């Protein structure tokens, strides 16, 4: 992914006398980590997270370029790779899970003849209660 562009920029190769363009180490590590996060989200089939991460990565690249932390020779390829990555991902929400079955209704207590719940009247008046006697 984008990490390949960042790493490729740090590789030697040409026979020119000028040293190859390289990203600062900390920036390269951070961009590679952000790129890996996008890849991990895509592997996990979480494209919506990948979209957000790719946009963050693209913003990080833009800020690094604007801050002149990316060598001139790497600015265009790095910006293009980040933009291509961000544009290539579409958020596809996961299919909704099937509805959960409704729990069975609890049993209602029986109703008396007057439509009210039957209540246990409890013990009647006790022997020491005032009353007729």
N, CA, C and O atoms as a MOPAC input file, in Angstrom:
PM7 MOZYME 1SCF
protein

 N      0.84000 1    -1.18200 1     0.00000 1
 C      0.00000 1     0.00000 1     0.00000 1
 C      0.88600 1     1.24600 1     0.00000 1
 O      1.93500 1     1.28000 1    -0.64400 1
 N      0.45400 1     2.24400 1     0.71800 1
 C      1.18100 1     3.50100 1     0.77400 1
 C      2.54600 1     3.31000 1     1.40700 1
 O      3.49400 1     4.02200 1     1.07600 1
 N      2.64600 1     2.36800 1     2.30200 1
 C      3.92800 1     2.12400 1     2.96200 1
 C      4.98500 1     1.76900 1     1.93100 1
 O      6.15500 1     2.11100 1     2.10300 1
 N      4.59600 1     1.09600 1     0.87300 1
 C      5.54400 1     0.73700 1    -0.16600 1
 C      6.13200 1     1.98300 1    -0.80900 1
 O      7.32500 1     2.02100 1    -1.11200 1
 N      5.31400 1     2.99500 1    -1.02000 1
 C      5.81900 1     4.24100 1    -1.58600 1
 C      6.77300 1     4.89400 1    -0.60400 1
 O      7.83600 1     5.38000 1    -0.99200 1
 N      6.39700 1     4.90700 1     0.66600 1
 C      7.24500 1     5.52600 1     1.68300 1
 C      8.56700 1     4.79300 1     1.81700 1
 O      9.61900 1     5.42200 1     1.93600 1
 N      8.52100 1     3.46000 1     1.79800 1
 C      9.73200 1     2.68000 1     1.93100 1
 C     10.57500 1     2.78800 1     0.67100 1
 O     11.79800 1     2.90300 1     0.74300 1
 N      9.92200 1     2.75200 1    -0.48200 1
 C     10.66200 1     2.84300 1    -1.73300 1
 C     11.42100 1     4.15600 1    -1.81100 1
 O     12.50700 1     4.21500 1    -2.38700 1
 N     10.86700 1     5.18300 1    -1.24700 1
 C     11.55000 1     6.46700 1    -1.25800 1
 C     12.82000 1     6.42800 1    -0.44000 1
 O     13.72700 1     7.22600 1    -0.67600 1
 N     12.90700 1     5.53200 1     0.50200 1
 C     14.07900 1     5.45200 1     1.34400 1
 C     15.12900 1     4.49500 1     0.81700 1
 O     16.22100 1     4.41100 1     1.37900 1
 N     14.82400 1     3.76800 1    -0.25300 1
 C     15.75800 1     2.78600 1    -0.78200 1
 C     16.74700 1     3.46400 1    -1.71500 1
 O     16.41200 1     4.42900 1    -2.40100 1
 N     17.93800 1     2.96100 1    -1.73100 1
 C     18.93800 1     3.44800 1    -2.67600 1
 C     18.66300 1     2.81500 1    -4.01600 1
 O     17.62000 1     2.18900 1    -4.19800 1
 N     19.55500 1     2.95900 1    -4.93900 1
 C     19.31200 1     2.26500 1    -6.18700 1
 C     20.00600 1     2.92700 1    -7.34300 1
 O     20.75000 1     2.25500 1    -8.05600 1
 N     19.81200 1     4.16900 1    -7.56500 1
 C     20.40500 1     4.82800 1    -8.71700 1
 C     21.90600 1     4.96800 1    -8.55100 1
 O     22.43900 1     4.85300 1    -7.44700 1
 N     22.57600 1     5.21700 1    -9.65800 1
 C     24.01900 1     5.39200 1    -9.58800 1
 C     24.38800 1     6.86500 1    -9.58800 1
 O     25.55400 1     7.21800 1    -9.76600 1
 N     23.39900 1     7.72500 1    -9.39000 1
 C     23.68800 1     9.15400 1    -9.37400 1
 C     24.46200 1     9.49300 1    -8.11000 1
 O     24.40400 1     8.76600 1    -7.11800 1
 N     25.16800 1    10.57900 1    -8.15700 1
 C     25.98500 1    10.96900 1    -7.01300 1
 C     25.14500 1    11.59000 1    -5.90300 1
 O     25.58200 1    11.63900 1    -4.75300 1
 N     23.93900 1    12.06700 1    -6.23400 1
 C     23.07200 1    12.66500 1    -5.21900 1
 C     22.47200 1    11.56400 1    -4.36600 1
 O     22.07600 1    10.52700 1    -4.89800 1
 N     22.39500 1    11.75800 1    -3.05500 1
 C     21.77700 1    10.72800 1    -2.20800 1
 C     20.29800 1    10.60100 1    -2.54900 1
 O     19.65500 1    11.58000 1    -2.92900 1
 N     19.76200 1     9.39100 1    -2.41200 1
 C     18.33400 1     9.20800 1    -2.72400 1
 C     17.46500 1     9.97800 1    -1.73500 1
 O     17.83700 1    10.19900 1    -0.58300 1
 N     16.30100 1    10.37600 1    -2.22600 1
 C     15.35000 1    11.08000 1    -1.35800 1
 C     14.81700 1    10.09100 1    -0.33400 1
 O     14.46800 1     8.96000 1    -0.67100 1
 N     14.75900 1    10.52200 1     0.89800 1
 C     14.26600 1     9.66200 1     1.97500 1
 C     13.30700 1    10.45600 1     2.85100 1
 O     13.46200 1    11.66100 1     3.04900 1
 N     12.31700 1     9.74500 1     3.36600 1
 C     11.42400 1    10.34300 1     4.35800 1
 C     12.14700 1    10.35100 1     5.69400 1
 O     12.95000 1     9.45900 1     5.96800 1
 N     11.87700 1    11.33000 1     6.51500 1
 C     12.39700 1    11.24400 1     7.88000 1
 C     11.86700 1     9.96400 1     8.52800 1
 O     10.71300 1     9.58600 1     8.32300 1
 N     12.71200 1     9.31000 1     9.30200 1
 C     12.36500 1     8.00500 1     9.86800 1
 C     11.03500 1     8.02100 1    10.61300 1
 O     10.17100 1     7.18200 1    10.35700 1
 N     10.86600 1     8.96500 1    11.53000 1
 C      9.63600 1     9.00300 1    12.34200 1
 C      8.40400 1     9.17900 1    11.46200 1
 O      7.37000 1     8.56000 1    11.71700 1
 N      8.49900 1    10.00700 1    10.44100 1
 C      7.37000 1    10.21000 1     9.53200 1
 C      7.07500 1     8.93500 1     8.75400 1
 O      5.91400 1     8.55200 1     8.60300 1
 N      8.10900 1     8.28400 1     8.26500 1
 C      7.92400 1     7.03700 1     7.52500 1
 C      7.26900 1     5.96600 1     8.37200 1
 O      6.39100 1     5.24100 1     7.90200 1
 N      7.70100 1     5.86500 1     9.63500 1
 C      7.11700 1     4.87800 1    10.55100 1
 C      5.64800 1     5.19200 1    10.79700 1
 O      4.81000 1     4.28900 1    10.79700 1
 N      5.32900 1     6.47500 1    11.00700 1
 C      3.94300 1     6.84800 1    11.28400 1
 C      3.05100 1     6.59100 1    10.07500 1
 O      1.95500 1     6.05000 1    10.22300 1
 N      3.50600 1     6.97100 1     8.88100 1
 C      2.69000 1     6.75500 1     7.68100 1
 C      2.52200 1     5.26200 1     7.40200 1
 O      1.45800 1     4.82200 1     6.96600 1
 N      3.56800 1     4.49300 1     7.65200 1
 C      3.45900 1     3.03700 1     7.45700 1
 C      2.44800 1     2.44500 1     8.43100 1
 O      1.67500 1     1.56000 1     8.06100 1
 N      2.44700 1     2.92700 1     9.67300 1
 C      1.48900 1     2.42800 1    10.66800 1
 C      0.05900 1     2.79000 1    10.26800 1
 O     -0.85100 1     1.97200 1    10.40500 1
 N     -0.13700 1     4.00400 1     9.78000 1
 C     -1.48200 1     4.41300 1     9.34400 1
 C     -1.92900 1     3.57400 1     8.14900 1
 O     -3.09100 1     3.17700 1     8.06300 1
 N     -1.00700 1     3.30900 1     7.23000 1
 C     -1.33000 1     2.47700 1     6.07500 1
 C     -1.67900 1     1.05800 1     6.50800 1
 O     -2.60300 1     0.44700 1     5.97100 1
 N     -0.94100 1     0.54000 1     7.47500 1
 C     -1.22100 1    -0.80700 1     7.98700 1
 C     -2.59000 1    -0.87800 1     8.66600 1
 O     -3.27000 1    -1.90100 1     8.59100 1
 N     -2.98900 1     0.20400 1     9.32400 1
 C     -4.30500 1     0.23500 1     9.96400 1
 C     -5.41400 1     0.15000 1     8.91300 1
 O     -6.42000 1    -0.53000 1     9.11400 1
 N     -5.21800 1     0.84500 1     7.79400 1
 C     -6.19700 1     0.77200 1     6.69800 1
 C     -6.28500 1    -0.66600 1     6.19800 1
 O     -7.37300 1    -1.21300 1     6.01700 1
 N     -5.12200 1    -1.26300 1     5.97900 1
 C     -5.08000 1    -2.63500 1     5.48500 1
 C     -5.76100 1    -3.60000 1     6.45900 1
 O     -6.50600 1    -4.48500 1     6.03900 1
 N     -5.50800 1    -3.43100 1     7.74200 1
 C     -6.12200 1    -4.31400 1     8.74900 1
 C     -7.64400 1    -4.17700 1     8.74200 1
 O     -8.35900 1    -5.17300 1     8.86000 1
 N     -8.13700 1    -2.95300 1     8.60700 1
 C     -9.59500 1    -2.75500 1     8.55700 1
 C    -10.19000 1    -3.40600 1     7.32100 1
 O    -11.27000 1    -3.99200 1     7.38500 1
 N     -9.49800 1    -3.30800 1     6.20400 1
 C     -9.99800 1    -3.94000 1     4.98200 1
 C    -10.00200 1    -5.46200 1     5.11400 1
 O    -10.93900 1    -6.12500 1     4.66800 1
 N     -8.96600 1    -6.00800 1     5.71800 1
 C     -8.92600 1    -7.46600 1     5.91500 1
 C    -10.04300 1    -7.92800 1     6.84300 1
 O    -10.57600 1    -9.02700 1     6.69000 1
 N    -10.39100 1    -7.07700 1     7.80700 1
 C    -11.47000 1    -7.40500 1     8.74700 1
 C    -12.83900 1    -7.09500 1     8.14900 1
 O    -13.86000 1    -7.22500 1     8.82500 1
 N    -12.85900 1    -6.69000 1     6.89700 1
 C    -14.09800 1    -6.34000 1     6.17900 1
 C    -14.82600 1    -5.18500 1     6.84300 1
 O    -16.05600 1    -5.13300 1     6.85200 1
 N    -14.04900 1    -4.25500 1     7.40400 1
 C    -14.61800 1    -3.05700 1     8.02100 1
 C    -14.26200 1    -1.87100 1     7.13100 1
 O    -13.40400 1    -1.05400 1     7.46800 1
 N    -14.93400 1    -1.79600 1     5.99800 1
 C    -14.59400 1    -0.77200 1     5.01900 1
 C    -14.90100 1     0.63900 1     5.51100 1
 O    -14.24100 1     1.59200 1     5.09700 1
 N    -15.88000 1     0.78600 1     6.37600 1
 C    -16.20800 1     2.12600 1     6.87900 1
 C    -15.07300 1     2.66300 1     7.74500 1
 O    -14.74200 1     3.84500 1     7.66100 1
 N    -14.47500 1     1.81400 1     8.57200 1
 C    -13.31100 1     2.24300 1     9.35700 1
 C    -12.13900 1     2.52100 1     8.42800 1
 O    -11.38000 1     3.46400 1     8.65100 1
 N    -11.98500 1     1.70700 1     7.38800 1
 C    -10.88300 1     1.89900 1     6.43800 1
 C    -11.00400 1     3.23500 1     5.71300 1
 O     -9.99500 1     3.89200 1     5.45500 1
 N    -12.22900 1     3.64400 1     5.38200 1
 C    -12.43900 1     4.93500 1     4.72500 1
 C    -11.94200 1     6.06400 1     5.63500 1
 O    -11.23100 1     6.96600 1     5.19200 1
 N    -12.32400 1     5.99800 1     6.88900 1
 C    -11.90900 1     7.02400 1     7.85100 1
 C    -10.39300 1     7.03000 1     8.01800 1
 O     -9.77000 1     8.09100 1     8.04500 1
 N     -9.81400 1     5.85800 1     8.12900 1
 C     -8.36600 1     5.75600 1     8.31200 1
 C     -7.61200 1     6.23800 1     7.07100 1
 O     -6.58000 1     6.89800 1     7.19100 1
 N     -8.12000 1     5.91100 1     5.88400 1
 C     -7.46400 1     6.34900 1     4.65300 1
 C     -7.53500 1     7.86300 1     4.51300 1
 O     -6.58600 1     8.49000 1     4.04300 1
 N     -8.65300 1     8.45100 1     4.91900 1
 C     -8.77100 1     9.91300 1     4.88000 1
 C     -7.79100 1    10.54500 1     5.87100 1
 O     -7.19100 1    11.58000 1     5.58100 1
 N     -7.63500 1     9.93200 1     7.02000 1
 C     -6.67400 1    10.42100 1     8.01500 1
 C     -5.25400 1    10.31700 1     7.46400 1
 O     -4.45000 1    11.23600 1     7.62100 1
 N     -4.95700 1     9.20500 1     6.82500 1
 C     -3.64000 1     9.00300 1     6.21500 1
 C     -3.38300 1    10.05400 1     5.14200 1
 O     -2.30200 1    10.64200 1     5.09000 1
 N     -4.36700 1    10.28800 1     4.29400 1
 C     -4.22200 1    11.29400 1     3.24200 1
 C     -3.97500 1    12.67200 1     3.85900 1
 O     -3.16100 1    13.44400 1     3.35200 1
 N     -4.66900 1    12.97700 1     4.93900 1
 C     -4.46900 1    14.25300 1     5.63000 1
 C     -3.06300 1    14.32600 1     6.22900 1
 O     -2.41800 1    15.37200 1     6.16300 1
 N     -2.59300 1    13.23800 1     6.80400 1
 C     -1.24600 1    13.21000 1     7.36900 1
 C     -0.19900 1    13.45500 1     6.29900 1
 O      0.76800 1    14.18400 1     6.52200 1
 N     -0.39300 1    12.84400 1     5.13300 1
 C      0.53300 1    13.05200 1     4.01700 1
 C      0.50300 1    14.51300 1     3.58500 1
 O      1.55000 1    15.12900 1     3.38400 1
 N     -0.69700 1    15.06500 1     3.44500 1
 C     -0.82100 1    16.47900 1     3.03500 1
 C     -0.13200 1    17.40800 1     4.02200 1
 O      0.58200 1    18.32600 1     3.61800 1
 N     -0.34000 1    17.17700 1     5.30900 1
 C      0.29200 1    18.01900 1     6.32200 1
 C      1.81400 1    17.88600 1     6.29600 1
 O      2.52800 1    18.87300 1     6.47200 1
 N      2.30600 1    16.67800 1     6.08000 1
 C      3.75400 1    16.47000 1     6.01500 1
 C      4.34300 1    17.16900 1     4.79200 1
 O      5.43400 1    17.73500 1     4.86200 1
 N      3.62700 1    17.13000 1     3.68600 1
 C      4.10000 1    17.80800 1     2.47400 1
 C      4.07300 1    19.31300 1     2.68200 1
 O      5.04000 1    20.00400 1     2.36100 1
 N      2.97100 1    19.82400 1     3.21800 1
 C      2.87300 1    21.26600 1     3.47200 1
 C      3.92800 1    21.73000 1     4.46500 1
 O      4.42200 1    22.85400 1     4.36600 1
 N      4.27500 1    20.88500 1     5.40900 1
 C      5.29300 1    21.23000 1     6.40300 1
 C      6.70600 1    21.00600 1     5.89000 1
 O      7.67200 1    21.15700 1     6.63800 1
 N      6.83200 1    20.65200 1     4.63800 1
 C      8.13400 1    20.44400 1     3.99300 1
 C      8.95100 1    19.33500 1     4.67700 1
 O     10.18100 1    19.38500 1     4.70900 1
 N      8.24900 1    18.34200 1     5.21700 1
 C      8.95000 1    17.21500 1     5.83300 1
 C      9.13100 1    16.06900 1     4.84700 1
 O      9.79800 1    15.08100 1     5.15600 1
 N      8.54000 1    16.19700 1     3.66500 1
 C      8.68600 1    15.18800 1     2.61800 1
 C      9.59600 1    15.78000 1     1.54300 1
 O      9.33900 1    16.87900 1     1.05000 1
 N     10.65700 1    15.05900 1     1.17600 1
 C     11.53400 1    15.57200 1     0.12500 1
 C     10.75800 1    15.81800 1    -1.16800 1
 O      9.79000 1    15.11700 1    -1.46400 1
 N     11.18700 1    16.80700 1    -1.92500 1
 C     10.48500 1    17.21500 1    -3.15300 1
 C     10.26900 1    16.04000 1    -4.10400 1
 O      9.20500 1    15.93700 1    -4.71400 1
 N     11.23400 1    15.17200 1    -4.24000 1
 C     11.12300 1    14.04700 1    -5.17900 1
 C     10.03500 1    13.05400 1    -4.77800 1
 O      9.55000 1    12.29600 1    -5.61800 1
 N      9.64600 1    13.05100 1    -3.50400 1
 C      8.64600 1    12.08800 1    -3.02900 1
 C      7.26500 1    12.69600 1    -2.85100 1
 O      6.29600 1    11.96600 1    -2.64200 1
 N      7.15700 1    13.99100 1    -2.92800 1
 C      5.87400 1    14.64500 1    -2.63600 1
 C      4.75900 1    14.17100 1    -3.56100 1
 O      3.70600 1    13.73200 1    -3.09800 1
 N      4.99000 1    14.26000 1    -4.85200 1
 C      3.93200 1    13.89400 1    -5.80000 1
 C      3.56900 1    12.41200 1    -5.69900 1
 O      2.38500 1    12.09400 1    -5.58500 1
 N      4.54600 1    11.48100 1    -5.73700 1
 C      4.13700 1    10.06600 1    -5.64800 1
 C      3.44000 1     9.71700 1    -4.34100 1
 O      2.50800 1     8.91400 1    -4.32800 1
 N      3.88700 1    10.31500 1    -3.24500 1
 C      3.26400 1    10.02800 1    -1.95200 1
 C      1.84100 1    10.57700 1    -1.90200 1
 O      0.92500 1     9.89900 1    -1.43700 1
 N      1.65900 1    11.80800 1    -2.38300 1
 C      0.31500 1    12.41000 1    -2.39300 1
 C     -0.62300 1    11.62900 1    -3.30500 1
 O     -1.78400 1    11.40800 1    -2.96100 1
 N     -0.12500 1    11.20900 1    -4.46700 1
 C     -0.96700 1    10.43900 1    -5.39600 1
 C     -1.35500 1     9.09200 1    -4.80400 1
 O     -2.50200 1     8.66200 1    -4.92600 1
 N     -0.40100 1     8.43100 1    -4.16700 1
 C     -0.69800 1     7.11700 1    -3.58200 1
 C     -1.73600 1     7.24300 1    -2.47300 1
 O     -2.64400 1     6.41800 1    -2.37200 1
 N     -1.60400 1     8.27000 1    -1.64500 1
 C     -2.56500 1     8.46400 1    -0.55300 1
 C     -3.94700 1     8.78600 1    -1.10900 1
 O     -4.95400 1     8.28100 1    -0.61300 1
 N     -3.99500 1     9.62900 1    -2.14300 1
 C     -5.28600 1     9.99100 1    -2.74900 1
 C     -5.92100 1     8.78200 1    -3.42500 1
 O     -7.12300 1     8.55500 1    -3.29000 1
 N     -5.11900 1     8.00600 1    -4.15300 1
 C     -5.64400 1     6.80200 1    -4.82100 1
 C     -6.21600 1     5.83500 1    -3.79900 1
 O     -7.28500 1     5.25900 1    -4.00300 1
 N     -5.49400 1     5.66000 1    -2.69400 1
 C     -5.97300 1     4.75100 1    -1.65900 1
 C     -7.29300 1     5.24100 1    -1.08400 1
 O     -8.24100 1     4.46600 1    -0.96000 1
 N     -7.36200 1     6.51700 1    -0.73200 1
 C     -8.58800 1     7.06500 1    -0.13800 1
 C     -9.77600 1     6.96800 1    -1.09600 1
 O    -10.90000 1     6.70100 1    -0.67300 1
 N     -9.52300 1     7.18500 1    -2.37800 1
 C    -10.61200 1     7.14100 1    -3.36000 1
 C    -11.02900 1     5.71400 1    -3.71300 1
 O    -12.12300 1     5.49800 1    -4.23500 1
 N    -10.17700 1     4.75500 1    -3.43500 1
 C    -10.48200 1     3.37800 1    -3.84400 1
 C    -11.35300 1     2.62300 1    -2.84400 1
 O    -11.84000 1     1.53300 1    -3.14300 1
 N    -11.54800 1     3.19500 1    -1.66900 1
 C    -12.30100 1     2.48200 1    -0.62200 1
 C    -13.68900 1     3.08100 1    -0.49500 1
 O    -13.84500 1     4.30100 1    -0.43200 1
 N    -14.67500 1     2.23800 1    -0.45800 1
 C    -16.06400 1     2.65600 1    -0.25900 1
 C    -16.58900 1     2.04300 1     1.02400 1
 O    -16.33200 1     0.87500 1     1.31900 1
 N    -17.31700 1     2.82800 1     1.77400 1
 C    -17.91000 1     2.33500 1     3.01100 1
 C    -19.13300 1     1.49700 1     2.66000 1
 O    -20.10500 1     2.00000 1     2.09800 1
 N    -19.07200 1     0.23800 1     2.99400 1
 C    -20.20100 1    -0.66800 1     2.80400 1
 C    -20.55900 1    -1.19400 1     4.18700 1
 O    -19.89600 1    -2.08900 1     4.71000 1
 N    -21.62300 1    -0.62700 1     4.78200 1
 C    -21.99100 1    -1.07900 1     6.13200 1
 C    -22.29400 1    -2.56900 1     6.13000 1
 O    -22.81500 1    -3.09800 1     5.14800 1
 N    -21.97200 1    -3.24100 1     7.21300 1
 C    -22.27800 1    -4.67000 1     7.28300 1
 C    -23.77900 1    -4.89000 1     7.21200 1
 O    -24.57300 1    -4.04400 1     7.62400 1
 N    -24.14400 1    -6.03800 1     6.68300 1
 C    -25.56800 1    -6.38400 1     6.60000 1
 C    -26.13700 1    -6.42000 1     8.01200 1
 O    -25.48000 1    -6.88900 1     8.94100 1
 N    -27.35400 1    -5.92700 1     8.16800 1
 C    -27.94100 1    -5.95700 1     9.52100 1
 C    -28.12000 1    -7.40000 1     9.97700 1
 O    -28.44500 1    -8.28700 1     9.18800 1
 N    -27.90400 1    -7.60100 1    11.23600 1
 C    -28.08600 1    -8.94700 1    11.77400 1
 C    -29.57800 1    -9.23700 1    11.84400 1
 O    -30.39000 1    -8.32200 1    11.98200 1
 N    -29.93200 1   -10.50600 1    11.75000 1
 C    -31.36200 1   -10.83700 1    11.79400 1
 C    -31.95900 1   -10.38100 1    13.12200 1
 O    -31.26800 1   -10.35500 1    14.14100 1
 N    -33.23700 1   -10.02400 1    13.10900 1
 C    -33.85900 1    -9.55800 1    14.36000 1
 C    -33.82900 1   -10.66200 1    15.40500 1
 O    -33.95900 1   -11.84600 1    15.09400 1
 N    -33.65600 1   -10.24600 1    16.63400 1
 C    -33.65000 1   -11.20200 1    17.73500 1
 C    -35.07800 1   -11.67300 1    17.98000 1
 O    -36.02000 1   -10.88400 1    17.89600 1
 N    -35.23600 1   -12.95300 1    18.28200 1
 C    -36.59400 1   -13.42500 1    18.57500 1
 C    -37.10100 1   -12.75000 1    19.84600 1
 O    -36.35000 1   -12.51000 1    20.79100 1
 N    -38.37500 1   -12.45800 1    19.83900 1
 C    -38.96900 1   -11.81100 1    21.01000 1
 C    -39.06000 1   -12.81900 1    22.14400 1
 O    -39.39600 1   -13.98200 1    21.92000 1
 N    -38.76400 1   -12.37900 1    23.35600 1
 C    -38.88100 1   -13.31800 1    24.48100 1
 C    -40.34300 1   -13.66100 1    24.71100 1
 O    -41.22800 1   -12.85600 1    24.42300 1
 N    -40.59300 1   -14.85200 1    25.22800 1
 C    -41.99900 1   -15.21800 1    25.48900 1
 C    -42.58600 1   -14.29300 1    26.54700 1
 O    -41.88800 1   -13.82600 1    27.44700 1
 N    -43.87200 1   -14.04400 1    26.41700 1
 C    -44.54800 1   -13.16900 1    27.37500 1
 C    -44.66000 1   -13.89000 1    28.71300 1
 O    -44.97600 1   -15.07900 1    28.75700 1
 N    -44.40300 1   -13.18200 1    29.78800 1
 C    -44.54600 1   -13.83100 1    31.10100 1
 C    -46.00900 1   -14.16300 1    31.36400 1
 O    -46.91400 1   -13.49200 1    30.86800 1
 N    -46.21700 1   -15.18800 1    32.13900 1
 C    -47.59000 1   -15.57700 1    32.47200 1
 C    -48.19300 1   -14.53400 1    33.40100 1
 O    -47.56800 1   -14.08400 1    34.36100 1
 N    -49.41900 1   -14.17000 1    33.08300 1
 C    -50.11000 1   -13.18700 1    33.91600 1
 C    -50.87300 1   -13.92700 1    35.00300 1
 O    -51.37800 1   -15.02400 1    34.76600 1
 N    -50.96200 1   -13.34100 1    36.18900 1
 C    -51.74500 1   -14.00500 1    37.24300 1
 C    -53.21800 1   -14.04200 1    36.85200 1
 O    -53.69100 1   -13.17000 1    36.12300 1
 N    -53.92200 1   -15.02100 1    37.32200 1
 C    -55.34700 1   -15.12300 1    36.95700 1
 C    -56.14500 1   -13.94600 1    37.52500 1
 O    -55.79700 1   -13.35200 1    38.54600 1
 N    -57.20900 1   -13.64800 1    36.82600 1
 C    -58.08400 1   -12.55500 1    37.24800 1
 C    -59.30200 1   -13.13000 1    37.96200 1
 O    -59.77200 1   -14.22500 1    37.65400 1
 N    -59.78700 1   -12.37000 1    38.90700 1
 C    -61.00800 1   -12.76300 1    39.62900 1
 C    -62.23000 1   -12.43300 1    38.79200 1
 O    -62.09800 1   -11.89000 1    37.69500 1
 N    -63.39300 1   -12.74600 1    39.28000 1
 C    -64.62400 1   -12.50800 1    38.52300 1
 C    -64.86900 1   -11.02900 1    38.27000 1
 O    -65.56700 1   -10.68600 1    37.31600 1
 N    -64.32300 1   -10.15000 1    39.08500 1
 C    -64.56400 1    -8.72300 1    38.87400 1
 C    -63.50900 1    -8.09800 1    37.95400 1
 O    -63.51600 1    -6.88400 1    37.74800 1
 N    -62.60600 1    -8.91100 1    37.40000 1
 C    -61.61100 1    -8.40000 1    36.47100 1
 C    -60.33300 1    -7.94100 1    37.14100 1
 O    -59.38500 1    -7.56800 1    36.45100 1
 N    -60.27700 1    -7.95600 1    38.44500 1
 C    -59.08300 1    -7.53800 1    39.16400 1
 C    -58.25000 1    -8.76600 1    39.50000 1
 O    -58.74300 1    -9.89300 1    39.54400 1
 N    -56.97900 1    -8.50400 1    39.73300 1
 C    -56.09900 1    -9.60400 1    40.11500 1
 C    -56.55100 1   -10.15800 1    41.45800 1
 O    -56.96400 1    -9.42200 1    42.35400 1
 N    -56.46100 1   -11.45200 1    41.56400 1
 C    -56.78100 1   -12.06500 1    42.85100 1
 C    -55.61900 1   -11.80000 1    43.78800 1
 O    -54.46100 1   -11.99000 1    43.42000 1
 N    -55.91300 1   -11.38000 1    44.94700 1
 C    -54.89200 1   -11.14600 1    45.95300 1
 C    -55.16300 1   -12.05900 1    47.12800 1
 O    -56.31200 1   -12.35800 1    47.45300 1
 N    -54.10600 1   -12.49100 1    47.75000 1
 C    -54.25300 1   -13.31300 1    48.93800 1
 C    -54.71600 1   -12.39200 1    50.06100 1
 O    -53.98900 1   -11.47600 1    50.44500 1
 N    -55.90100 1   -12.62000 1    50.58600 1
 C    -56.39000 1   -11.70700 1    51.62300 1
 C    -55.59300 1   -11.82200 1    52.90500 1
 O    -55.70600 1   -10.96200 1    53.77800 1
 N    -54.80100 1   -12.85000 1    53.03600 1
 C    -54.01000 1   -13.00000 1    54.24600 1
 C    -54.88000 1   -13.47100 1    55.39100 1
 O    -56.07000 1   -13.72200 1    55.20200 1
 N    -54.30300 1   -13.59500 1    56.58300 1
 C    -55.10500 1   -14.06400 1    57.73200 1
 C    -56.13900 1   -13.02400 1    58.12100 1
 O    -55.93500 1   -11.82400 1    57.94000 1
 N    -57.19300 1   -13.47800 1    58.63000 1
 C    -58.26700 1   -12.58700 1    59.06500 1
 C    -57.85700 1   -11.84600 1    60.32800 1
 O    -56.69000 1   -11.86400 1    60.71800 1
 N    -58.80200 1   -11.21000 1    60.94800 1
 C    -58.46900 1   -10.47900 1    62.19200 1
 C    -57.95900 1   -11.44900 1    63.24000 1
 O    -58.45600 1   -12.56800 1    63.36400 1
 N    -56.98800 1   -11.02000 1    63.97300 1
 C    -56.39400 1   -11.86500 1    64.99700 1
 C    -57.22600 1   -11.87600 1    66.27300 1
 O    -58.17500 1   -11.10200 1    66.39400 1
 N    -56.88700 1   -12.73800 1    67.22200 1
 C    -57.69200 1   -12.85700 1    68.43600 1
 C    -57.68800 1   -11.58900 1    69.27500 1
 O    -58.64600 1   -11.34500 1    70.00800 1
 N    -56.64900 1   -10.78200 1    69.19100 1
 C    -56.62900 1    -9.58900 1    70.03400 1
 C    -57.19000 1    -8.37700 1    69.33900 1
 O    -57.17000 1    -7.28400 1    69.90500 1
 N    -57.69800 1    -8.53500 1    68.11000 1
 C    -58.20300 1    -7.38600 1    67.37500 1
 C    -59.52400 1    -6.93900 1    67.97100 1
 O    -60.31900 1    -7.73600 1    68.47000 1
 N    -59.71900 1    -5.65900 1    67.89900 1
 C    -61.00000 1    -5.14500 1    68.37800 1
 C    -62.09400 1    -5.58500 1    67.45200 1
 O    -61.87000 1    -5.63600 1    66.24200 1
 N    -63.17400 1    -5.87900 1    67.90900 1
 C    -64.27200 1    -6.30400 1    67.08300 1
 C    -65.42900 1    -6.71000 1    67.96200 1
 O    -65.46700 1    -6.44700 1    69.16400 1
 N    -66.35000 1    -7.34700 1    67.32300 1
 C    -67.55000 1    -7.67400 1    68.05900 1
 C    -67.34000 1    -8.85000 1    68.99900 1
 O    -67.06200 1    -9.86100 1    68.35500 1
 N    -67.37200 1    -9.00100 1    70.00500 1
 C    -67.20400 1   -10.21600 1    70.63100 1
 C    -67.50200 1   -10.50200 1    71.93500 1
 O    -67.30600 1   -11.63300 1    72.37900 1

